Amino acid sequence: MLLTADELEKRLRAIGAERYHRLHPFHRLLHSGGCTKGQVQAWALNRYCYQAMIPVKDASLIARCDDPDIRREWRRRLVDHDGERAGEGGIARWLRLTDGLGLDRDYVVSMRGVLPATRFAVEAYVHFVRERTLLEAIASSLTELFSPAIISERIEGMLANYDFITRETLAYFVERPPQAERDAGFALDYVKRHATTVERQQAVIAALEFKCDVLWAMLDALYHAYVEPRHIPPGAFVPAS
């Protein structure tokens, strides 16, 4: 059955309520102070792999988009993550976090210690955006609708529970909410205007579910390697203690 635009939005928001990685046990540990420093390091290192590939994903979307209005809007995301010059942008702020956690920057950037499952999940997301329809690619970004809540929990919980975390090391999360709100608003409006058939609406719903699965799979891998049963794959980061 064809949904109205408002019904479609309600369905998309329900996906976040059910499947967003805010609900994952690893995040509950992270935000409540239940992680060791080594586990926090592992999370930050693996998440860097995702952060570093976001502009690659966005550039691939721009490259296949014929609409200059969409390209102009989407270019902001490249600037948000890469900055206008070296040392600026979201990736640089994420490296402040890994620096503050005592990780060697060259090691982080090399991604040598990233879990194989993290790498596979991130690559799957990039390929999805490159290969699916523009509507599906844009819909997959709608996890941004749900990020303000997790960012608020993260800042408050990590500052309160870890003496090795400072507001400066969490600069990425302080800056991100207004960008995410802007990005999600544009993507949601686009999806509601262009998902005009049952097939397109089903594709949009599946795209957002896929993206939630990507984020969830990354945390499954972290939990398995660093929490329980602590099976760290060969070549992956091993905490000092």
C-alpha positions as CSV (number, residue, x, y, z in Angstrom):
1,M,0.0,0.0,0.0
2,L,1.3,3.5,-0.9
3,L,2.0,5.6,2.2
4,T,1.5,9.3,2.4
5,A,4.7,11.3,2.9
6,D,3.9,11.7,6.6
7,E,3.2,8.0,7.0
8,L,6.5,7.2,5.3
9,E,8.4,9.5,7.7
10,K,6.7,7.8,10.6
11,R,7.8,4.4,9.3
12,L,11.4,5.6,8.8
13,R,11.5,7.0,12.4
14,A,10.2,3.7,13.7
15,I,13.2,2.0,12.1
16,G,15.5,4.2,14.2
17,A,13.5,3.4,17.3
18,E,13.8,-0.3,16.7
19,R,17.2,-0.7,15.0
20,Y,19.5,2.3,15.6
21,H,22.9,1.3,17.2
22,R,22.2,3.5,20.1
23,L,20.4,0.4,21.5
24,H,23.5,-1.9,21.1
25,P,25.0,-3.3,24.4
26,F,28.4,-1.9,23.5
27,H,27.1,1.6,23.5
28,R,25.4,1.1,26.8
29,L,28.7,0.0,28.2
30,L,30.5,2.9,26.6
31,H,28.2,5.6,27.8
32,S,27.8,4.2,31.3
33,G,31.5,4.0,32.1
34,G,31.5,0.2,31.7
35,C,34.4,0.1,29.2
36,T,38.1,-0.1,29.9
37,K,40.4,2.5,28.3
38,G,41.5,-0.2,25.9
39,Q,37.9,-0.9,24.8
40,V,37.3,2.8,24.3
41,Q,40.5,2.9,22.2
42,A,39.3,0.0,20.1
43,W,35.9,1.7,19.5
44,A,37.6,5.0,18.5
45,L,40.0,3.3,16.2
46,N,37.4,1.2,14.4
47,R,35.0,4.1,14.2
48,Y,37.8,6.1,12.5
49,C,37.5,3.7,9.6
50,Y,33.9,4.6,9.2
51,Q,34.5,8.4,9.6
52,A,37.4,8.4,7.1
53,M,35.2,6.8,4.4
54,I,32.2,9.1,4.8
55,P,33.5,11.7,2.4
56,V,34.5,9.0,-0.1
57,K,30.9,7.7,0.1
58,D,29.6,11.2,-0.4
59,A,31.9,12.1,-3.2
60,S,30.7,9.0,-5.1
61,L,27.1,10.1,-4.6
62,I,27.9,13.6,-6.0
63,A,29.7,12.1,-9.0
64,R,26.6,10.3,-10.2
65,C,24.1,13.1,-9.5
66,D,22.8,15.1,-12.4
67,D,21.0,17.7,-10.3
68,P,23.3,20.7,-9.4
69,D,21.1,21.6,-6.4
70,I,21.6,18.3,-4.8
71,R,25.4,18.4,-5.6
72,R,25.7,21.8,-4.0
73,E,23.8,20.6,-0.9
74,W,25.8,17.4,-0.7
75,R,29.2,19.2,-1.1
76,R,28.7,20.6,2.4
77,R,29.1,17.1,3.8
78,L,32.6,16.9,2.2
79,V,33.6,20.1,3.8
80,D,32.1,19.1,7.1
81,H,34.3,16.0,7.2
82,D,37.4,17.0,5.2
83,G,37.5,20.7,6.2
84,E,38.5,23.5,3.9
85,R,42.2,22.8,4.7
86,A,44.3,20.3,6.6
87,G,43.6,20.1,10.3
88,E,39.9,21.1,9.9
89,G,36.7,19.1,9.7
90,G,35.2,16.1,11.3
91,I,38.0,13.7,10.5
92,A,40.6,16.0,12.1
93,R,38.4,16.3,15.2
94,W,38.1,12.5,15.3
95,L,41.8,12.2,15.3
96,R,41.9,14.6,18.3
97,L,39.9,11.9,20.1
98,T,42.3,9.1,19.1
99,D,45.2,11.3,20.0
100,G,43.7,12.0,23.4
101,L,43.2,8.3,24.0
102,G,46.9,7.7,23.5
103,L,46.7,6.1,20.1
104,D,49.5,6.7,17.6
105,R,48.1,8.9,14.8
106,D,50.0,7.2,12.0
107,Y,48.7,3.8,13.2
108,V,45.1,5.1,13.3
109,V,45.2,6.6,9.9
110,S,46.8,3.5,8.4
111,M,43.7,1.5,9.7
112,R,46.0,-1.5,10.1
113,G,44.4,-2.4,13.4
114,V,40.8,-2.1,12.3
115,L,38.7,-5.3,12.7
116,P,38.0,-7.2,9.5
117,A,34.3,-7.0,10.1
118,T,34.5,-3.2,10.5
119,R,36.3,-2.9,7.2
120,F,33.8,-5.1,5.4
121,A,30.8,-3.3,6.9
122,V,32.2,0.1,5.8
123,E,33.1,-1.1,2.3
124,A,29.6,-2.5,2.0
125,Y,28.1,0.9,2.8
126,V,30.3,2.7,0.2
127,H,29.4,0.1,-2.4
128,F,25.7,0.5,-1.6
129,V,25.9,4.2,-2.2
130,R,27.8,3.8,-5.4
131,E,25.6,1.1,-6.9
132,R,22.0,1.6,-5.8
133,T,19.7,4.3,-7.1
134,L,20.2,7.9,-6.0
135,L,17.0,7.7,-3.9
136,E,18.3,4.6,-2.0
137,A,21.7,6.2,-1.6
138,I,20.2,9.4,0.0
139,A,17.8,7.3,2.1
140,S,20.7,5.4,3.6
141,S,22.0,8.6,5.1
142,L,18.8,9.0,7.2
143,T,20.5,7.5,10.3
144,E,21.4,11.1,10.9
145,L,17.8,11.6,12.1
146,F,18.6,9.6,15.2
147,S,22.2,10.8,15.9
148,P,21.4,13.8,18.2
149,A,20.2,11.5,21.0
150,I,23.2,9.2,20.9
151,I,25.6,12.2,20.7
152,S,24.0,13.8,23.8
153,E,24.3,10.5,25.7
154,R,27.9,10.1,24.6
155,I,29.1,13.5,25.6
156,E,27.3,13.4,29.0
157,G,28.2,9.8,29.8
158,M,31.8,9.8,28.7
159,L,32.7,13.0,30.4
160,A,31.1,11.8,33.6
161,N,32.6,8.3,33.7
162,Y,36.1,8.4,32.2
163,D,38.9,10.5,33.7
164,F,40.9,10.1,30.4
165,I,38.1,11.9,28.4
166,T,37.9,15.7,28.1
167,R,35.5,18.0,26.3
168,E,38.4,18.8,23.9
169,T,38.8,15.2,22.9
170,L,35.0,15.0,22.3
171,A,35.1,18.0,19.9
172,Y,33.7,15.9,17.1
173,F,30.5,15.3,18.9
174,V,30.1,18.9,20.1
175,E,30.3,20.2,16.6
176,R,28.3,17.5,14.8
177,P,24.6,17.9,16.0
178,P,23.7,21.0,13.9
179,Q,25.3,19.5,10.8
180,A,23.4,16.2,11.3
181,E,20.2,18.0,11.7
182,R,20.7,20.0,8.5
183,D,21.7,16.9,6.6
184,A,18.9,14.7,7.8
185,G,16.3,17.5,7.1
186,F,17.5,17.7,3.5
187,A,17.6,13.9,3.0
188,L,14.2,13.4,4.6
189,D,12.6,16.0,2.4
190,Y,14.1,14.5,-0.7
191,V,12.9,11.0,0.2
192,K,9.4,12.1,1.0
193,R,9.1,14.0,-2.3
194,H,10.6,11.3,-4.5
195,A,9.4,8.0,-3.0
196,T,6.1,8.2,-4.9
197,T,5.4,4.6,-5.6
198,V,5.1,1.5,-3.4
199,E,8.3,0.1,-4.9
200,R,10.3,3.3,-4.2
201,Q,9.0,3.5,-0.6
202,Q,10.0,-0.1,0.0
203,A,13.4,0.6,-1.4
204,V,13.8,3.6,0.9
205,I,12.8,1.6,4.0
206,A,15.2,-1.2,3.0
207,A,18.0,1.3,2.5
208,L,17.6,2.7,6.0
209,E,17.4,-0.8,7.5
210,F,20.6,-1.7,5.6
211,K,22.5,1.3,7.0
212,C,21.3,0.5,10.6
213,D,22.6,-3.0,10.0
214,V,26.0,-1.6,9.0
215,L,26.3,0.3,12.2
216,W,25.0,-2.6,14.3
217,A,27.4,-5.0,12.7
218,M,30.4,-2.8,13.5
219,L,29.4,-2.9,17.2
220,D,28.8,-6.6,17.1
221,A,32.4,-7.0,15.9
222,L,33.7,-4.7,18.7
223,Y,31.8,-6.5,21.4
224,H,33.0,-10.0,20.2
225,A,36.6,-8.9,20.0
226,Y,37.0,-6.7,23.1
227,V,34.1,-7.5,25.5
228,E,32.9,-11.1,25.2
229,P,34.4,-13.6,24.3
230,R,37.4,-11.3,23.5
231,H,38.4,-13.1,20.3
232,I,40.7,-10.5,18.7
233,P,41.4,-11.4,15.0
234,P,45.0,-11.7,13.9
235,G,46.4,-8.3,13.0
236,A,43.7,-6.3,14.8
237,F,44.4,-3.8,17.6
238,V,45.3,-5.3,20.9
239,P,44.8,-3.0,24.0
240,A,47.8,-2.6,26.3
241,S,46.0,-4.1,29.2
